[in-house]
Amino acid sequence: MNTTFALIQHIIETESFWKAVAFVLVVLLTFVPIYTFLMRRMAQRSAQIQDHIKEALKLRSEAQALLADYEKKDAQRETERLEILEKARKNAHVLKEEAAVRLKERQRMKEQEILDRVKMIKTSGLKELKDEVLAFAVKTTASFMEKDDKFRSEAVFFNDAVDEVEQVLNDSKEVEKIF
């Protein structure tokens, strides 16, 4: 034990030992405040990073909410677009049907107008034809009576001929068969 004690005493008495002790003390004295300072700075930096992470997460959730809202609005716009398109198709179909009805009505009116004109032409043509036939009958009867003295005195024949011509002319069904 003596030797151990002597060895320790010898080490304590050497200058190198005290230099080493002084070095360790200087290192410890400078390391502890630096370490404390660095730990505080790291804690502050960690807190800042945590705040930034929280902010980023908050912004991310807001962005996701905005994205969901925009997607919802986009879906609504698409639905509205499809509804408008469907309404336009229905309106076009209704307009097409209305135009077809108006066209048919115009055609019916034109046909009626044409039929009225044809009827008017037939009526005026029949009147002219009646007048010409009557004039021809009168002329023929007069000519026949001039040639034959026997019939001049007989007014009955003339009256019968005129009645017969008028009956034929008044019978519109017979005249319409001609046309």
Phi and psi in degrees as a GROMACS rama.xvg file:
@    title "Ramachandran Plot"
@    xaxis  label "Phi"
@    yaxis  label "Psi"
@TYPE xy
-59.6217  -42.3477  ASN-2
-67.7559  -35.1437  THR-3
-69.4239  -42.003  THR-4
-65.6984  -40.3076  PHE-5
-66.2746  -37.4542  ALA-6
-67.693  -41.6416  LEU-7
-66.9993  -39.9968  ILE-8
-65.7216  -40.1533  GLN-9
-63.8082  -41.5237  HIS-10
-66.9542  -40.0835  ILE-11
-67.2719  -31.7003  ILE-12
-80.3941  -13.1557  GLU-13
-82.3043  151.393  THR-14
-71.8059  -34.4623  GLU-15
-62.5772  -37.4568  SER-16
-61.7956  -46.6031  PHE-17
-69.8737  -30.427  TRP-18
-65.7448  -41.3912  LYS-19
-66.0627  -41.1655  ALA-20
-64.1596  -43.4473  VAL-21
-62.9537  -41.1698  ALA-22
-61.5726  -46.1187  PHE-23
-63.4454  -41.3972  VAL-24
-64.5616  -43.2056  LEU-25
-63.7813  -43.13  VAL-26
-63.5639  -45.5021  VAL-27
-64.9704  -41.6482  LEU-28
-67.7925  -33.7952  LEU-29
-86.7814  -31.3507  THR-30
-71.0778  -40.6594  PHE-31
-62.2985  -51.0392  VAL-32
-65.5417  -38.346  PRO-33
-64.7468  -42.6589  ILE-34
-62.7394  -44.7443  TYR-35
-62.4441  -44.6591  THR-36
-60.9223  -46.9793  PHE-37
-64.0022  -39.2224  LEU-38
-65.8541  -40.1343  MET-39
-63.609  -45.2209  ARG-40
-62.2165  -40.3773  ARG-41
-67.621  -37.6307  MET-42
-66.2737  -41.6694  ALA-43
-62.762  -45.6521  GLN-44
-62.7289  -40.7113  ARG-45
-62.7844  -41.4385  SER-46
-63.8545  -42.2409  ALA-47
-61.4959  -44.9248  GLN-48
-61.6952  -41.9242  ILE-49
-61.8836  -42.0869  GLN-50
-61.9678  -42.865  ASP-51
-63.8214  -40.0966  HIS-52
-64.3032  -44.1661  ILE-53
-61.3841  -44.1504  LYS-54
-61.7182  -43.8724  GLU-55
-62.9474  -42.1621  ALA-56
-63.5919  -40.0804  LEU-57
-63.1956  -46.1337  LYS-58
-63.4062  -38.0245  LEU-59
-63.2995  -44.847  ARG-60
-65.3105  -38.6431  SER-61
-63.8  -42.0666  GLU-62
-63.5567  -40.4791  ALA-63
-65.6646  -38.8772  GLN-64
-64.7173  -43.2363  ALA-65
-62.5202  -43.2586  LEU-66
-61.3836  -44.4061  LEU-67
-62.581  -40.8466  ALA-68
-63.3667  -45.3259  ASP-69
-64.4188  -39.1808  TYR-70
-64.401  -39.1713  GLU-71
-64.2787  -46.3735  LYS-72
-62.9949  -38.794  LYS-73
-63.2328  -42.0116  ASP-74
-64.0231  -39.3564  ALA-75
-64.0457  -42.7651  GLN-76
-62.6972  -40.5997  ARG-77
-63.7883  -41.6832  GLU-78
-63.1965  -44.7097  THR-79
-61.7494  -41.6518  GLU-80
-60.8327  -44.7182  ARG-81
-65.5926  -37.776  LEU-82
-65.0282  -44.2896  GLU-83
-62.2099  -42.1929  ILE-84
-62.2801  -43.7187  LEU-85
-64.9033  -42.4246  GLU-86
-61.4076  -41.5832  LYS-87
-62.9264  -40.9868  ALA-88
-63.1748  -44.6553  ARG-89
-62.9752  -44.2944  LYS-90
-61.7696  -41.0108  ASN-91
-62.7908  -41.0754  ALA-92
-64.2767  -44.6698  HIS-93
-62.8669  -44.7184  VAL-94
-62.0739  -39.1089  LEU-95
-63.6559  -43.961  LYS-96
-64.9651  -42.3947  GLU-97
-62.0546  -40.8531  GLU-98
-64.3262  -39.4285  ALA-99
-64.7908  -40.4978  ALA-100
-64.8662  -45.5099  VAL-101
-62.365  -38.6327  ARG-102
-64.9415  -43.5927  LEU-103
-62.8608  -40.3861  LYS-104
-63.8208  -43.1111  GLU-105
-62.231  -42.6599  ARG-106
-62.3625  -42.8642  GLN-107
-61.474  -42.5252  ARG-108
-64.9469  -41.3503  MET-109
-63.9815  -43.0518  LYS-110
-61.1976  -42.775  GLU-111
-64.0559  -40.7347  GLN-112
-61.4612  -43.6218  GLU-113
-64.3255  -43.9631  ILE-114
-61.7896  -39.9102  LEU-115
-63.3559  -41.8289  ASP-116
-64.084  -43.2759  ARG-117
-61.9181  -43.3128  VAL-118
-61.6015  -42.0562  LYS-119
-64.1364  -41.9305  MET-120
-65.3775  -42.0289  ILE-121
-61.8593  -44.715  LYS-122
-62.3659  -46.7903  THR-123
-68.1738  -34.7306  SER-124
-67.9573  -39.6092  GLY-125
-64.8299  -41.1131  LEU-126
-62.7288  -44.6141  LYS-127
-62.4717  -41.8261  GLU-128
-64.3033  -41.7663  LEU-129
-60.7711  -44.5812  LYS-130
-62.4911  -42.5293  ASP-131
-67.6576  -41.7256  GLU-132
-65.5454  -41.8737  VAL-133
-62.845  -44.2129  LEU-134
-62.7946  -40.8017  ALA-135
-65.1378  -41.2021  PHE-136
-64.7662  -43.1622  ALA-137
-64.0739  -44.8887  VAL-138
-62.9141  -43.8471  LYS-139
-66.0022  -42.4718  THR-140
-65.1736  -42.6658  THR-141
-63.582  -40.3974  ALA-142
-66.2955  -41.8455  SER-143
-65.4941  -38.7529  PHE-144
-70.1535  -32.6237  MET-145
-66.8257  -35.1008  GLU-146
-78.2218  -29.9745  LYS-147
-118.522  114.459  ASP-148
-68.0621  -28.9734  ASP-149
-61.7562  -36.5972  LYS-150
-86.2505  -12.98  PHE-151
-63.4005  -38.8651  ARG-152
-79.3656  -18.2303  SER-153
-94.8046  94.4572  GLU-154
-72.8527  -18.7698  ALA-155
-63.1331  -42.2849  VAL-156
-60.0967  -45.4289  PHE-157
-62.0913  -45.5528  PHE-158
-63.2297  -41.0808  ASN-159
-62.1821  -40.7768  ASP-160
-66.045  -42.7191  ALA-161
-64.8835  -42.516  VAL-162
-62.0783  -40.9788  ASP-163
-64.662  -41.8912  GLU-164
-64.9243  -44.7027  VAL-165
-62.8286  -37.9881  GLU-166
-63.2753  -43.3253  GLN-167
-65.5588  -42.9937  VAL-168
-68.9868  -34.869  LEU-169
-75.9987  -20.7171  ASN-170
-80.084  92.2234  ASP-171
-65.6508  -25.3894  SER-172
-67.3849  -37.7517  LYS-173
-66.8809  -41.7535  GLU-174
-70.2849  -39.3188  VAL-175
-65.9075  -28.5111  GLU-176
-63.9689  -29.3478  LYS-177
-65.124  -39.3712  ILE-178
